[in-house]
Amino acid sequence: MKKLILTTVLISVFAIASFSQTLNKNTLCKKWYLQKYEVMWINYKPEEKEKNDYIHLKSDMTYTTIDGGVFSNGK
């Protein structure tokens, strides 16, 4: 009986872990804004020139970005 319960629990854990590793590409395809930096578990606010920085990831595998007030794009 214990063996059956342990096997069921292990299969459930592996199923949940493998599901969490799958990621739909469209989940990432949106505009991401810079909100903070984290270094050694300490959060820092972006500098004044970085307040409006973002990266826009598109489903055709291209991106546009503003980094430090400078616009760029690429693939």
N, C-alpha and C positions, 0 to 999 in steps of 0.2 A: 504493500500500500504506500509506504514512504517513497519507494522507488518511482511509483507512478506519479505521485504529487511532485517530486523533485524534477522528473522529466517534463511534466507539464509546465512548471515554473520556468525551467531553463529554456524551453521552446518559446514561451511567451516573451521572455527577456530578449532572446535573439531576434524574434520577429519585430519587437518594438525598436531595438537598436538598429536593425537593418532598414526599417522604414524611415528613421530619423536621418539616415545618411543619404537618402534620395532627395534631390532638389530639382524643382522645375525651373528651367531657364527663365521663364517669364516672371518668376518671383523676384529675380534680381533686376529685371529690366524696368527701371524707373529712375527718377531723379533723386540722388542722394545728396543731402546737404551736410556740410561740416558743422558739427555741434560741439565737439570737444576732442581733446587729445588725451590719451591715457598712457602714462609712462610709469612703470613700477607701481601700479595700482593707485596712482595719484592723477586726478583729472585736472586738465588745464583748459581754459577757454581759448578760442582762437584769437589771434591778434586782430586789430581793427581792420587791416587790409584784407583779412581772410574771412570776414563776417558773412559775405555773400557767396563763398566758394561752394561749388557743387560738382558732381559728376553725373551725367545722364547716360546710363547704359541702355542701349537700344537692342531690340530683338534681332536685328540684322548684323549683330556683332560689331557695331561701331559705337563710338561714344563722343560726347561733347563735354567739355569741362571748363570751369573757371577756377584757376589756381593762382591765388595771390593777385587777383584782378586781371589776369592774363587769360584770354580765351584760346582754347585749342580743341582740335578734334582728331580722331584717328580710328584705326581699326585694329 
